[in-house]
């Protein structure tokens, strides 16, 4: 029987999620890596590591249908070329939905690339990429996904970097019916991650480690996030990021789309 998505606002398969700081022992499982993923400090810290034999990853115990998700990350320091730290929401199956942060490593002193993407009904190819205005390896920073029926907003330390609006009105599918888990992984992708694969992973620098803390999920069915949108200040900060730190936008890639840009790109 079909279930109206409105019934599922803020619910995780029958139970209501409230805003709370996480204990990684309770809220997540390390799902692969043969001991390379570790939960430390009484459940307040999680680390993933990568060496030549394997990376590692974890996932949330809960599934979310809409919500506001915060996680603090400190990325792999030094020469992180070839490594990818992924932090994302995803459902499963060939028509899955997904909301992605991916951090593409680089040579020491060169900036990380923050890659974002949105999948709906198995279709992605909605990439925007950014550099950051700080060193994401020196300390923890908060990476947030606001996902409600109208929009998806990616933010860094409270500053919006990307807004993806619901474009069903012009025939573009939008993630709204499939609950998603939170996933993260640290893995080797030196065939493409750094300068298109030209720079390979230097395994003499391994193990590579990324750290996580202060996870928070807001998913009550009457939360302000459910109708949240960018105010004029948020729109100004978004424009500042996109004017100064965006390095790729599929919505301006006319070489990729010679027959015309995707429909959602024409929405204001």
C-alpha positions in Angstrom: 0.0 0.0 0.0 1.3 3.4 -0.9 2.1 5.7 2.1 1.7 9.4 1.7 5.1 11.1 2.2 3.4 13.7 4.4 2.7 10.9 7.0 6.4 10.2 7.1 7.8 13.7 7.8 10.5 13.3 10.3 9.8 9.7 11.0 12.3 6.8 10.9 10.3 3.7 10.1 7.7 4.3 12.7 9.6 6.2 15.4 10.0 10.0 15.7 13.5 11.4 15.7 14.1 14.4 17.9 17.1 16.8 17.8 19.9 15.3 19.8 23.6 15.0 19.9 24.7 11.6 18.9 26.6 8.8 20.6 28.3 7.0 17.8 27.9 3.6 19.6 24.1 4.1 19.6 23.5 5.8 16.3 26.0 4.3 13.9 27.6 1.0 12.9 31.1 0.7 11.4 30.2 -1.5 8.4 33.5 -2.3 6.7 37.2 -1.9 7.0 38.3 -4.8 9.3 39.0 -2.6 12.3 40.0 0.5 10.4 36.9 2.3 11.6 37.0 3.1 15.3 34.5 4.6 17.8 36.4 6.3 20.6 36.0 8.6 23.6 32.9 6.9 25.0 31.2 7.2 21.7 31.9 10.9 21.1 34.5 10.4 18.3 34.6 8.2 15.2 37.7 7.7 13.0 38.0 6.1 9.6 41.4 5.1 8.2 42.7 4.0 4.8 45.8 2.0 4.0 46.9 0.2 0.9 44.8 -2.9 1.9 41.5 -1.3 2.6 39.5 1.8 3.5 36.6 1.9 6.0 33.1 3.1 6.4 30.1 3.5 8.7 26.3 4.0 8.4 23.5 5.2 10.6 21.1 2.8 12.3 18.2 5.1 11.5 16.7 6.0 8.2 15.4 9.6 7.6 12.7 11.0 5.3 13.6 14.7 5.4 15.6 16.3 8.2 18.5 18.5 9.1 21.7 16.6 9.5 24.9 18.1 11.0 28.3 16.3 11.3 31.7 17.7 12.2 34.6 16.4 10.2 38.3 16.8 10.3 39.7 15.6 7.0 42.9 13.7 6.1 45.9 16.0 6.6 49.0 16.4 4.5 49.4 14.7 1.2 45.8 13.3 0.8 46.0 13.0 -3.0 44.0 10.1 -4.3 41.8 9.7 -1.2 38.1 10.5 -1.0 36.1 11.0 2.2 32.4 10.6 1.4 29.6 11.7 3.7 26.1 11.4 2.3 22.5 10.3 2.6 21.3 7.5 0.4 18.5 5.0 -0.1 19.2 1.6 -1.8 18.4 0.1 -5.1 18.6 1.0 -8.8 16.3 4.0 -8.4 17.9 5.2 -5.2 18.0 8.8 -4.0 21.2 10.3 -2.7 22.5 13.6 -1.3 26.3 13.8 -1.4 29.3 15.5 0.2 32.6 14.1 -1.2 36.0 15.5 -0.2 38.6 14.9 -2.8 42.1 14.9 -1.4 45.1 16.8 -2.9 48.8 17.3 -2.6 50.1 19.0 0.5 49.4 22.7 0.3 46.8 22.4 -2.5 43.1 22.7 -1.6 40.6 19.9 -1.1 37.8 19.8 -3.7 34.4 19.6 -2.0 32.1 17.7 -4.5 28.3 17.8 -4.1 25.7 15.9 -6.0 21.9 15.1 -5.8 20.4 11.8 -7.1 16.7 11.2 -7.6 15.2 8.0 -8.9 18.8 6.7 -9.7 19.8 9.8 -11.7 22.6 12.0 -10.5 24.9 14.1 -12.7 24.0 17.3 -10.8 27.5 18.1 -9.6 28.7 21.4 -8.1 32.3 21.6 -6.8 33.9 24.0 -4.4 37.2 24.9 -2.7 36.9 25.9 0.9 37.9 29.2 2.6 39.8 27.4 5.4 42.0 24.4 5.9 39.6 21.5 6.5 42.4 19.3 7.9 43.5 21.7 10.7 40.3 21.4 12.8 36.7 20.1 12.9 34.1 21.9 10.7 30.4 21.4 10.5 29.0 20.0 7.2 25.2 20.1 7.1 22.4 18.9 4.9 18.9 20.4 5.1 16.4 18.3 3.2 12.8 19.2 3.2 10.0 18.8 0.6 10.9 22.1 -1.1 14.7 22.2 -1.2 18.0 20.7 -0.3 20.6 23.1 1.2 24.3 22.2 1.7 26.1 24.2 4.3 29.5 24.5 5.8 29.9 26.0 9.3 26.4 27.4 8.9 27.2 29.1 5.5 25.1 27.8 2.6 27.1 26.7 -0.3 24.4 25.1 -2.5 20.6 25.1 -2.8 18.9 22.5 -4.9 15.2 23.3 -5.3 12.3 20.9 -6.0 11.7 21.1 -9.7 8.9 18.7 -10.0 6.8 21.5 -11.6 9.0 21.3 -14.7 9.1 17.5 -14.7 12.3 16.8 -12.7 12.1 14.2 -10.0 12.9 15.1 -6.5 14.0 12.9 -3.5 10.8 12.8 -1.3 9.6 9.2 -1.0 12.6 7.0 -0.1 14.0 7.1 3.5 17.8 7.4 3.5 20.5 6.4 5.8 23.6 8.4 6.6 26.8 6.9 5.2 30.5 7.8 5.3 33.6 6.2 3.9 37.3 6.8 3.4 38.6 5.1 0.3 41.2 5.2 -2.4 40.1 6.7 -5.7 43.4 7.7 -7.3 42.1 6.7 -10.7 40.0 9.9 -10.8 40.0 11.8 -7.5 43.0 14.2 -7.9 43.5 16.1 -11.1 41.5 13.5 -13.0 43.6 10.6 -11.8 47.0 12.2 -12.7 48.1 12.3 -9.1 48.3 8.9 -7.4 48.0 8.0 -3.7 51.4 8.0 -1.9 51.0 5.0 0.3 54.2 5.9 2.3 51.9 8.5 3.9 49.4 5.9 5.1 47.4 5.3 7.1 45.2 8.2 6.2 42.7 9.2 8.9 39.5 11.3 8.9 37.7 12.1 12.1 34.0 12.7 13.0 32.2 14.2 16.0 29.1 16.1 17.1 26.5 14.4 14.9 23.1 15.9 15.2 19.8 15.1 13.5 16.6 17.2 13.6 13.7 15.3 12.2 10.7 16.0 14.3 7.5 16.4 12.2 6.9 20.0 13.4 10.4 21.3 13.2 11.1 24.7 11.6 13.5 23.0 9.2 10.5 21.4 7.4 9.7 24.7 5.7 13.1 26.4 6.1 14.4 28.5 3.2 17.2 30.9 2.8 16.6 34.4 4.0 18.2 37.4 2.4 21.3 37.0 4.6 21.6 33.3 3.6 21.1 34.2 -0.1 23.9 36.7 0.2 26.3 34.2 1.8 25.4 31.6 -0.8 26.2 34.1 -3.5 29.5 34.9 -1.8 30.5 31.2 -1.8 29.4 30.6 -5.3 31.1 33.7 -6.7 34.4 33.1 -4.9 34.8 29.3 -4.2 32.7 27.4 -6.8 35.0 25.7 -9.3 32.4 23.6 -11.2 28.6 23.9 -11.8 26.8 21.5 -14.1 24.2 24.2 -14.7 26.7 26.3 -16.6 28.5 23.5 -18.5 27.2 24.1 -22.0 29.9 21.8 -23.5 28.4 18.9 -21.5 24.9 19.9 -22.5 25.1 21.2 -26.0 21.4 20.5 -26.6 20.4 22.7 -23.6 21.0 22.7 -19.8 18.9 20.5 -17.5 15.5 21.9 -16.8 16.1 22.6 -13.1 19.0 24.9 -14.1 16.5 27.4 -15.4 14.7 27.8 -12.1 15.5 30.9 -10.1 
